[in-house]
Amino acid sequence: MSSQDEQFPAAAAAAPEPAATDEGMTWWYRWLCRIAGVIGGMSCAFAGLWNCVTINPLNIAAGVWMMLNAFVLFLCEAPFCCQFIEFANAVSARADRLRAWQKAAFYCGMAVFPVMLSLTLTTLFGNAIAFATGVLYGLSALGKKGDAISYARIHQQQKQMDEEKLTGTLEGQA
């Protein structure tokens, strides 16, 4: 509990916890995204460390960036891995409030930068799972696929409106 919560216990109790915006994500898809984020963080960390064992400065910069990516992925997706950091839970809570498309853009952009910096197999394969995590969040931002019945109704309504417009113009010409 922070010092502000100790000073104002009524305000701390009255403040509701912000609900995670699931945007229609099922529980298993949310866990899939989290697990992909953790695995992506591990692959970025190992590949980044391996990338730093060189004398090429661009490879070293890309490796350091990849390890930073791993830290951010762990901080956002699995804050229990960063228990020694005070602000880990706050960052994770803030990341949970982001929309899926925002997470997708952030993770994909984060994963593309080291590849642009130094295009090697290590950076490519190391960032692939982190990029895939962004893609998973991006797919969830697209939403659920509609069912065939509702699409058939929409198509029928459009067809009926087109026929009414066509008959209306033909009657207006006669």
Rosetta blueprint (number, residue, H / E / L):
1 M L
2 S L
3 S H
4 Q H
5 D H
6 E H
7 Q H
8 F L
9 P H
10 A H
11 A H
12 A H
13 A H
14 A H
15 A L
16 P L
17 E L
18 P L
19 A L
20 A L
21 T L
22 D L
23 E L
24 G L
25 M L
26 T L
27 W H
28 W H
29 Y H
30 R H
31 W H
32 L H
33 C H
34 R H
35 I H
36 A H
37 G H
38 V H
39 I H
40 G H
41 G H
42 M H
43 S H
44 C H
45 A H
46 F H
47 A H
48 G H
49 L H
50 W H
51 N H
52 C L
53 V L
54 T L
55 I L
56 N L
57 P H
58 L H
59 N H
60 I H
61 A H
62 A H
63 G H
64 V H
65 W H
66 M H
67 M H
68 L H
69 N H
70 A H
71 F H
72 V H
73 L H
74 F H
75 L H
76 C H
77 E H
78 A L
79 P H
80 F H
81 C H
82 C H
83 Q L
84 F L
85 I L
86 E L
87 F L
88 A H
89 N H
90 A H
91 V H
92 S H
93 A H
94 R H
95 A H
96 D H
97 R H
98 L L
99 R L
100 A H
101 W H
102 Q H
103 K H
104 A H
105 A H
106 F H
107 Y H
108 C H
109 G H
110 M H
111 A H
112 V H
113 F H
114 P H
115 V H
116 M H
117 L H
118 S L
119 L L
120 T L
121 L H
122 T H
123 T H
124 L H
125 F H
126 G H
127 N H
128 A H
129 I H
130 A H
131 F H
132 A H
133 T H
134 G H
135 V H
136 L H
137 Y H
138 G H
139 L H
140 S H
141 A H
142 L H
143 G L
144 K L
145 K L
146 G L
147 D L
148 A H
149 I H
150 S H
151 Y H
152 A H
153 R H
154 I H
155 H H
156 Q H
157 Q H
158 Q H
159 K H
160 Q H
161 M H
162 D H
163 E H
164 E H
165 K H
166 L H
167 T H
168 G H
169 T H
170 L H
171 E H
172 G H
173 Q H
174 A L
